Amino acid sequence: MSHLKVNLAVYRLHEFSKLGNTVHGFSTRQFYPLTVRDLWQRTPVALQFASQVGFDLEKVVAMDQVHGDRIAMVDSKDTGKLIGKTDGLVTREKGVYLAIKTADCAPLLFYEIQKQIIAVAHAGWKGVLKKIAGKVVHKMKDEFGADTSQILVGIGPTIGACCYHITRERLDLFKTELGADLTVYSSRKKQIFLDLPLMIIKQLVKAGIKESNIENGAICTVCFSQKFYSRRADMARYGKLQGEIIGILGMRRQINDSFQ
């Protein structure tokens, strides 16, 4: 189910929006040109994005994403840094904002309500093969004693099963690593399609997350490429990727403070 209001510049997840002490949002094409590095350079478009989402640009931690499964623990000492060769971040510190960049891959947000732990993960097809979603859950448990029954997970804008066609070789790789679950694969017009969000949900459930605690806000970035950056759509239309979807998740120091 999509939670996008097409007249808004920031995409937000419904359940995460109900949380009084968290800040989150995903950028759209209205913020052009916006990249992770713009956040620290405080460019005009970055300032506009931060203002609309409600976070402090100086308190951002981001990743040099490599389609792997390394997950880093971060805190305020890491703000302003790009954590190398990392595709997941976890923190308990309030006032630290975790950033993720995507453009068809799935951005994942995690929040453990009781102990107030947050995490983000970048889950492209390689990350899904490496089961990064479940590994983030285990990292939250191992490092901070997170209770899986208290973890809320949100899936942001990503390529949908409607558009994510894959090769036979990639299908065989998925089946070898993750099994032949026919609910996540489909065939149309002699092409094979993969349901990346559904595969992530299944991995999260296997890691102990209640399905009712998973919000699938994964509007298809290809179908809605007029709103979101999409590697597949942009390469077909322009010959190169035009920008990045920036996702932000953080906890306020005080419920009513946007920039604390």
C-alpha positions as CSV (number, residue, x, y, z in Angstrom):
1,M,0.0,0.0,0.0
2,S,1.4,3.4,-0.9
3,H,1.4,6.3,1.5
4,L,2.6,8.9,-0.9
5,K,0.6,12.1,-1.2
6,V,1.7,13.2,-4.6
7,N,1.5,16.9,-3.9
8,L,4.1,16.6,-1.1
9,A,7.9,16.9,-1.5
10,V,8.7,14.5,1.4
11,Y,7.5,10.9,1.4
12,R,6.6,9.6,4.9
13,L,5.5,6.2,6.2
14,H,2.2,6.2,8.0
15,E,3.1,4.2,11.1
16,F,6.5,6.0,11.6
17,S,4.7,9.3,11.4
18,K,2.6,8.4,14.5
19,L,5.8,8.1,16.6
20,G,6.1,11.2,18.6
21,N,9.9,11.2,19.2
22,T,11.1,10.2,15.7
23,V,11.9,12.1,12.6
24,H,11.9,10.4,9.2
25,G,11.3,11.1,5.5
26,F,12.4,10.3,2.0
27,S,13.2,13.0,-0.6
28,T,11.5,13.2,-4.0
29,R,12.6,14.8,-7.3
30,Q,11.4,18.1,-5.9
31,F,14.8,18.3,-4.1
32,Y,17.1,18.6,-7.1
33,P,20.0,18.1,-7.2
34,L,20.3,16.4,-3.7
35,T,22.9,13.9,-2.7
36,V,24.1,12.7,0.7
37,R,27.2,14.9,0.4
38,D,25.0,17.9,0.0
39,L,23.7,17.4,3.5
40,W,27.1,18.2,5.1
41,Q,27.8,21.0,2.5
42,R,24.5,22.6,3.6
43,T,23.5,23.4,0.0
44,P,20.3,25.3,-0.4
45,V,18.4,22.2,-1.5
46,A,19.8,20.3,1.5
47,L,18.7,23.1,3.9
48,Q,15.2,22.9,2.3
49,F,15.0,19.1,2.8
50,A,16.2,19.3,6.4
51,S,13.7,22.0,7.2
52,Q,10.8,20.0,5.7
53,V,11.8,16.7,7.4
54,G,12.9,18.4,10.7
55,F,16.5,17.3,11.3
56,D,19.9,18.9,11.9
57,L,22.3,18.7,9.0
58,E,25.2,18.8,11.3
59,K,24.0,15.6,13.1
60,V,23.8,13.3,10.1
61,V,25.7,10.0,9.7
62,A,25.7,8.3,6.3
63,M,27.2,5.3,4.6
64,D,29.5,4.6,1.7
65,Q,27.1,1.9,0.5
66,V,28.6,-1.1,-1.3
67,H,25.7,-3.6,-1.6
68,G,27.1,-5.6,1.3
69,D,25.9,-6.6,4.7
70,R,28.2,-4.7,7.1
71,I,26.3,-2.9,9.8
72,A,28.0,-0.2,11.9
73,M,27.1,1.0,15.4
74,V,27.3,4.8,15.5
75,D,26.8,7.7,17.8
76,S,27.3,11.5,18.0
77,K,31.1,11.0,17.4
78,D,30.2,9.8,14.0
79,T,28.1,12.8,12.9
80,G,29.3,14.4,9.7
81,K,30.9,11.2,8.6
82,L,30.5,8.8,5.7
83,I,31.0,5.4,7.2
84,G,33.0,3.3,4.8
85,K,31.9,0.1,3.1
86,T,28.7,-0.1,5.1
87,D,25.0,-0.8,4.3
88,G,23.4,-0.6,7.7
89,L,23.6,1.8,10.7
90,V,22.4,1.3,14.3
91,T,22.2,3.8,17.2
92,R,20.5,4.5,20.5
93,E,21.6,8.1,20.7
94,K,19.0,10.8,20.3
95,G,19.8,13.7,18.1
96,V,21.7,11.5,15.6
97,Y,20.2,11.2,12.2
98,L,20.9,8.2,10.0
99,A,20.9,8.7,6.3
100,I,20.5,6.2,3.4
101,K,20.6,6.7,-0.3
102,T,18.7,4.7,-2.9
103,A,17.3,4.8,-6.4
104,D,15.4,1.5,-6.9
105,C,17.0,-0.5,-4.0
106,A,14.9,-0.7,-0.8
107,P,15.6,1.7,2.1
108,L,14.7,0.1,5.4
109,L,13.9,1.9,8.7
110,F,13.9,0.2,12.1
111,Y,12.7,1.4,15.4
112,E,12.7,-0.5,18.7
113,I,10.0,1.3,20.6
114,Q,10.7,0.1,24.2
115,K,14.5,0.6,24.3
116,Q,14.5,3.4,21.6
117,I,16.9,2.0,19.1
118,I,16.9,3.0,15.5
119,A,18.6,1.6,12.4
120,V,18.6,2.0,8.6
121,A,19.6,-0.4,5.9
122,H,20.2,-0.4,2.2
123,A,18.7,-3.5,0.6
124,G,19.4,-4.0,-3.0
125,W,19.3,-7.4,-4.6
126,K,22.8,-8.2,-3.3
127,G,21.8,-7.1,0.2
128,V,18.7,-9.2,0.1
129,L,20.8,-12.2,-1.0
130,K,23.0,-11.5,2.1
131,K,19.9,-11.2,4.3
132,I,20.8,-7.7,5.5
133,A,17.4,-7.0,6.9
134,G,17.5,-9.9,9.3
135,K,21.1,-9.1,10.2
136,V,20.1,-5.6,11.3
137,V,17.5,-7.2,13.6
138,H,20.1,-9.5,15.1
139,K,22.6,-6.6,15.5
140,M,19.9,-4.6,17.4
141,K,19.4,-7.6,19.7
142,D,23.1,-8.5,20.2
143,E,24.3,-4.9,20.8
144,F,21.4,-3.4,22.8
145,G,19.1,-6.3,23.8
146,A,16.3,-5.2,21.4
147,D,13.0,-7.1,21.8
148,T,11.9,-8.2,18.3
149,S,8.2,-7.9,19.3
150,Q,8.9,-4.1,19.8
151,I,10.6,-3.5,16.5
152,L,8.7,-1.5,13.9
153,V,10.2,-1.8,10.3
154,G,9.3,0.4,7.4
155,I,10.1,-0.2,3.7
156,G,10.5,3.0,1.7
157,P,10.2,3.6,-2.1
158,T,11.7,0.8,-4.1
159,I,11.3,-1.0,-7.4
160,G,8.2,-3.1,-7.3
161,A,7.3,-6.6,-8.5
162,C,5.5,-4.8,-11.4
163,C,8.8,-3.6,-12.8
164,Y,11.7,-5.6,-11.3
165,H,12.5,-8.1,-14.1
166,I,15.6,-10.2,-13.6
167,T,17.7,-12.6,-15.6
168,R,17.4,-16.4,-15.4
169,E,20.9,-16.4,-13.9
170,R,19.8,-14.0,-11.1
171,L,16.7,-16.1,-10.5
172,D,18.8,-19.2,-10.1
173,L,21.1,-17.4,-7.7
174,F,18.1,-16.3,-5.6
175,K,16.6,-19.8,-5.6
176,T,20.0,-21.3,-4.6
177,E,20.5,-18.9,-1.7
178,L,17.0,-18.3,-0.5
179,G,14.8,-21.1,-1.8
180,A,12.2,-21.5,-4.5
181,D,9.4,-19.6,-2.8
182,L,7.1,-19.0,-5.8
183,T,5.2,-16.1,-4.0
184,V,8.2,-13.8,-4.6
185,Y,8.7,-14.7,-8.3
186,S,6.4,-14.3,-11.3
187,S,6.6,-14.6,-15.0
188,R,5.0,-12.3,-17.6
189,K,5.6,-11.9,-21.3
190,K,8.6,-14.2,-21.2
191,Q,10.2,-12.1,-18.4
192,I,10.9,-13.1,-14.8
193,F,9.9,-10.6,-12.1
194,L,11.0,-10.5,-8.4
195,D,9.0,-9.0,-5.5
196,L,11.9,-7.4,-3.6
197,P,9.7,-5.9,-0.8
198,L,7.9,-9.3,-0.2
199,M,11.2,-11.0,0.0
200,I,12.4,-8.5,2.6
201,I,9.2,-9.0,4.6
202,K,9.7,-12.7,4.6
203,Q,13.3,-12.3,5.9
204,L,12.2,-9.9,8.6
205,V,9.5,-12.4,9.8
206,K,12.1,-15.2,9.9
207,A,14.2,-12.9,12.0
208,G,11.4,-12.6,14.6
209,I,9.6,-9.4,13.5
210,K,5.8,-9.6,13.6
211,E,4.3,-9.1,10.2
212,S,1.9,-6.6,11.7
213,N,4.9,-4.5,12.7
214,I,6.2,-4.2,9.1
215,E,5.0,-1.3,7.1
216,N,5.3,-1.8,3.4
217,G,5.3,1.7,2.0
218,A,7.3,0.5,-1.0
219,I,5.7,2.6,-3.8
220,C,7.4,1.5,-7.1
221,T,10.2,3.9,-8.0
222,V,9.9,3.0,-11.7
223,C,6.1,3.4,-12.0
224,F,6.5,6.7,-10.1
225,S,9.7,7.8,-11.6
226,Q,8.3,11.3,-12.2
227,K,8.4,11.6,-8.4
228,F,11.4,9.4,-7.4
229,Y,14.8,8.8,-8.8
230,S,15.0,5.4,-10.4
231,R,18.2,3.9,-11.8
232,R,16.3,1.8,-14.3
233,A,13.9,4.6,-15.4
234,D,16.6,7.3,-15.5
235,M,19.1,5.1,-17.4
236,A,16.4,4.3,-20.0
237,R,15.3,8.0,-20.3
238,Y,18.5,10.0,-19.8
239,G,21.3,7.5,-20.0
240,K,22.4,8.1,-16.4
241,L,21.0,8.4,-12.9
242,Q,19.7,11.9,-12.2
243,G,19.9,11.9,-8.4
244,E,19.4,10.0,-5.2
245,I,16.4,9.4,-2.9
246,I,17.7,10.4,0.6
247,G,16.1,8.7,3.6
248,I,16.5,10.0,7.1
249,L,15.7,8.5,10.5
250,G,16.4,10.0,13.9
251,M,15.1,10.5,17.4
252,R,14.6,13.9,18.8
253,R,16.2,14.8,22.2
254,Q,12.8,16.2,23.1
255,I,9.5,15.4,21.5
256,N,8.7,19.0,20.5
257,D,12.2,19.9,19.3
258,S,12.9,19.6,15.6
259,F,16.5,20.6,15.6
260,Q,17.9,19.3,18.9
